[in-house]
């Protein structure tokens, strides 16, 4: 599973039309170890989501470089990279149709990275849903009939359908109630153990980070305040 290396990464952004670009991240140098569950923590506005977006080229750094397994992200097409590095957003978004439609669409985009899974066999789709704690009956469920917690689980399943090597998660539990959030965290921890995925989790909840993370960083005003084993960074 992939390792990410960031070297002196700076990201500037203009926060209003015609405004002067200001730093969101400043001179970030760190390593996200392969196979780690890596928590990105810090106060609101510290640059957590921006850092996550840089890892699969939803955004590019203003200066500095990012590598995956020693290869510059800038040399990879965004589509190729996103087949390797999936992303789950804070607010789940599913396409109209059924859960199965959403999984099939993801596999279609995944090209040959679907591990041989085809759009037809229901058993394969059922196994994928089982990985995120849903039973096969959800395959025919319309996405507009899902609870928010179910939608987020389907979002994770859809990201996994491309057989990614890493999964980026932007505050995936923030819109969920406590019970749904706890179940999703348990699912992510189980997936990390079973698949060896590199997980990068943005969270403002230190308890949540302690529950799942093997490594962590803390950002403050766009600068790296600490990074290392979770037990040292999160206390």
C-alpha positions in Angstrom: 0.0 0.0 0.0 1.3 3.4 -0.9 3.5 5.8 1.0 3.1 9.6 0.5 6.0 12.0 0.9 5.4 15.8 1.0 8.4 18.1 0.6 8.2 21.8 1.4 4.6 21.9 0.2 3.0 25.4 0.2 -0.5 26.1 -1.0 -1.7 29.7 -1.7 -5.3 30.6 -2.3 -7.2 33.8 -3.0 -10.3 33.8 -0.7 -12.1 36.4 -2.8 -12.2 37.3 -6.5 -9.2 39.4 -7.3 -7.9 39.1 -3.8 -4.2 38.5 -2.9 -3.4 34.8 -2.5 -2.7 33.8 1.1 -1.0 30.7 2.4 -3.3 27.8 3.4 -0.4 25.5 3.9 3.2 26.6 4.5 6.4 24.5 4.0 4.8 21.1 4.9 7.4 18.3 4.9 6.2 14.9 6.2 5.8 11.2 5.4 2.6 9.2 5.5 3.9 5.6 6.0 2.6 2.9 3.7 -0.3 0.9 5.3 -0.8 3.4 8.1 -4.0 4.8 9.4 -3.0 8.5 9.4 -5.0 11.1 11.2 -4.8 14.8 10.1 -5.9 17.0 13.1 -5.9 20.6 14.0 -8.4 23.5 14.5 -10.9 24.7 11.9 -9.1 26.6 9.2 -5.7 25.0 9.8 -5.5 23.5 6.3 -6.6 19.9 7.0 -8.9 19.4 4.0 -6.6 21.3 1.7 -3.8 18.8 2.5 -6.1 15.9 1.9 -7.2 17.3 -1.5 -3.6 17.6 -2.6 -3.1 13.8 -2.1 -5.2 12.9 -5.0 -4.9 16.0 -7.1 -8.2 17.6 -6.5 -5.8 20.5 -5.9 -2.1 21.0 -6.7 0.5 22.7 -4.5 1.7 26.2 -5.3 5.2 25.1 -4.6 7.0 22.0 -3.3 6.3 18.4 -4.3 4.3 15.3 -3.3 5.3 11.8 -4.1 3.5 8.4 -4.0 5.9 5.5 -3.6 8.7 7.7 -4.9 6.9 9.0 -8.0 5.8 12.6 -8.3 2.0 13.1 -8.3 2.5 15.7 -11.0 3.6 13.0 -13.4 0.4 11.0 -12.9 -2.9 11.8 -14.6 -5.6 12.7 -12.1 -7.7 9.7 -13.2 -4.9 7.2 -12.9 -4.1 8.6 -9.4 -7.7 8.5 -8.3 -8.0 4.8 -9.2 -5.2 4.2 -6.7 -6.3 6.8 -4.2 -10.0 6.9 -3.4 -11.8 9.7 -1.5 -14.8 9.9 0.8 -16.2 13.4 1.5 -17.6 14.9 4.6 -21.2 15.0 3.2 -22.0 11.9 1.2 -23.1 12.3 -2.4 -24.7 9.5 -4.3 -25.9 9.5 -7.9 -29.6 9.0 -8.6 -30.7 5.4 -9.0 -29.9 2.4 -6.9 -27.0 1.4 -4.7 -26.0 -1.1 -7.3 -26.0 1.6 -10.0 -23.5 3.6 -7.9 -21.2 0.7 -7.4 -21.3 -0.3 -11.1 -20.4 3.3 -12.1 -17.4 3.2 -9.8 -16.2 -0.1 -11.3 -16.6 1.3 -14.8 -14.4 4.3 -13.9 -11.9 1.9 -12.2 -10.9 0.2 -15.5 -8.7 -2.8 -14.8 -8.2 -2.0 -11.1 -11.5 -3.7 -10.1 -9.8 -7.0 -9.3 -11.7 -8.8 -12.0 -15.1 -7.8 -10.5 -17.7 -7.3 -13.2 -21.0 -5.3 -13.0 -23.1 -8.4 -13.2 -22.6 -10.9 -10.3 -24.8 -10.0 -7.4 -22.6 -12.0 -5.0 -19.6 -9.7 -5.7 -21.7 -6.6 -5.0 -23.1 -8.2 -1.9 -19.6 -8.9 -0.6 -18.6 -5.3 -1.2 -21.6 -4.1 0.9 -20.8 -6.6 3.6 -17.4 -5.0 3.9 -19.1 -1.8 5.0 -21.7 -3.4 7.2 -24.7 -3.5 4.8 -26.5 -6.6 3.5 -27.2 -7.4 -0.1 -30.8 -6.2 0.0 -29.4 -2.7 -0.2 -28.3 -3.3 -3.8 -31.8 -2.6 -5.1 -32.4 0.3 -2.6 -32.9 3.7 -4.2 -30.3 6.1 -3.0 -32.9 8.7 -2.0 -34.3 6.2 0.5 -31.1 5.8 2.5 -30.4 7.3 5.8 -27.4 9.6 6.1 -25.4 6.9 7.8 -26.3 4.4 5.1 -25.3 6.9 2.4 -21.9 7.3 3.9 -21.4 3.6 4.1 -22.3 3.3 0.4 -19.9 6.1 -0.3 -17.1 4.0 1.3 -18.2 0.9 -0.7 -18.2 2.9 -3.9 -14.7 4.1 -3.2 -13.6 0.6 -2.5 -15.2 -0.7 -5.7 -12.1 0.5 -7.6 -9.8 -1.5 -5.4 -7.8 1.5 -4.3 -4.5 1.2 -2.5 -5.3 4.2 -0.2 -8.5 5.9 1.0 -8.8 9.6 1.9 -11.6 10.5 4.3 -12.6 14.1 5.0 -14.4 14.2 8.4 -16.6 11.2 7.3 -18.5 11.0 10.6 -19.2 14.7 11.1 -22.7 14.6 9.6 -23.7 11.4 11.4 -25.3 10.7 14.8 -23.1 9.1 17.5 -24.3 5.6 16.9 -23.8 5.8 13.1 -20.4 7.5 13.5 -19.2 4.7 15.9 -20.3 2.0 13.4 -18.5 3.7 10.5 -15.3 4.0 12.5 -15.5 0.3 13.4 -15.9 -0.4 9.7 -12.9 1.7 8.7 -10.8 0.1 11.4 -11.8 -3.4 10.2 -11.1 -2.5 6.5 -7.7 -1.1 7.5 -6.8 -4.4 9.3 -8.2 -6.7 6.6 -7.0 -4.9 3.5 -3.9 -3.1 4.7 -5.2 0.1 3.1 -3.4 3.3 3.7 -6.0 5.5 5.4 -5.7 9.3 5.7 -8.4 10.6 8.0 -9.2 14.3 8.5 -10.9 14.8 11.8 -11.4 17.5 14.5 -12.3 14.8 17.0 -9.2 13.6 18.9 -11.1 10.7 20.5 -12.0 9.5 17.0 -8.4 9.9 15.9 -7.1 8.0 18.9 -9.6 5.2 18.1 -8.3 4.4 14.6 -4.9 6.1 13.9 -1.5 4.5 13.9 0.1 7.8 13.0 -1.0 11.5 13.1 -0.1 15.1 12.4 -1.3 18.3 13.9 -1.7 21.5 11.8 -1.8 25.0 13.2 -2.5 27.9 11.0 -1.3 25.9 7.9 2.0 24.9 9.5 3.0 21.5 10.7 3.0 21.5 14.5 3.7 17.8 15.1 3.8 14.5 13.3 4.7 10.9 14.2 3.1 7.9 15.9 -0.4 8.6 17.0 0.4 7.9 20.7 2.9 10.8 20.7 1.0 13.3 18.6 -2.5 12.8 20.1 -1.5 12.1 23.7 
